[in-house]
């Protein structure tokens, strides 16, 4: 059921088998499998995650290469709801471990907010990350191209940048090293720092040896039309022609709600075992929040693994179901 403020009271006393924080591909995959395993789950989605902003899902098997991310998510939501899972739009503020259950506090609504608490036996953290983008005075100018031909994931979209004039937008010297992986796809790379970091002599020489221009002047705006970025204009009025771009400026992890739990961290991500179980035996992490590479296909598989691990554990701890009529008949005879 799609929950709202009006229907929350129907679920506040329910103990879910699993609460899933995050309604991206990983969270939806987990929900679909959990419901098919005849377990109960609630998906809590804050909205507008990384998958939502993908304009074209070009590398997910079985889908046309220009499927928008929001269409992929809508199909997943419809599938999940068709299996009687619960879904709620809200922001998870805090999770407390009460021993055998988790208490999950959710903020619902920007104005006149309510703060219900839901409970579950297991928790799946699938809240993901959001990529840092170049900060310009007119951010709409950035949003016009981000997710189209201004990319944020080299592994996902390197193919889309093949042999094109590509701008690499960074905010640290270490991020410039992305150029020496990106050059597998294209050698026509210009590095833009916007003056956000110092570039040492060794890195400058390395860029020069590869023929990659370094532009340290801040950007005034991206140039282009119809969501196709064609270059940048710098604050000094000069322009650099481009055919595509890659932003390598780090990401923000949506993990604040987990800070009260006893978990092992690696930076902002969570190390897991082969079934996506974290250092806490009843907490699982999927997709971008899990240590590893960030792909839609991997997030979907992670959801399957976590749901299966939880089902196995619950099943093994439950009494076997018997065909009572046959047992009664056997006793009579």
C-alpha angles and dihedrals in degrees: 000000000000102000126214137171088275095054102036093100089066091066107030093094095044121108106214122206088225138010114201117203106206132037099214125117093288095048093045092048090052092048093051092051094044092053091047087053086056094247125132122245142172121207115205113195125185093196138240098047127167095281091051091062095051106111095191126023096205101167109044113111116244097018126101108258093245098053109137116236091237090058090053090051094046091053090050092050092049091050092049094048090048087061092053098254118151121243129191133181107221146108118261107224102176144000123203125192108223094183104261097022140035124235109213117196115204132191111216121192130009093238124043087005124199125207111208121176121221127192134217143164094230135027128212115196108207099146095123131190139286121223122238112240132198108282110229130168089250104045092179085070088062094044090053090070107021109109092017112071094330099083134193102192122062094189093050098041109022088109090057090057097047113145093346130128099262132191115212110204115200140165101196134047092237090058089061086074086074086078090068091057095039089057088074085074102031136003093199096094130152116187119217119193098167086216091288095128142025115252114210127221093254093055092044090054092048091053090047092050089055094044094243114147117228116215115190099169112107120256120247096190147333116255126219146085139248091016092305111122112214101175146312136272115217126216090255089061096252120129134215119204116227138168098200142354144214123209113210102173102124131255142257118237119222094220107115094112090061097057094095093059126087099250137149111238135196104196105304095334134080124239112225140182124247091284095050094257114150126214086280108077094222099041122084128186127207141189119341093002091059119079109262140056121332115237135143091229092051092048090053091051091046090056090053092049096048094046091049093049091051093047092050091052095047092043093051090051094049127085115256117259114241134200094245097189091059092046092051090048092051092051092052094050 
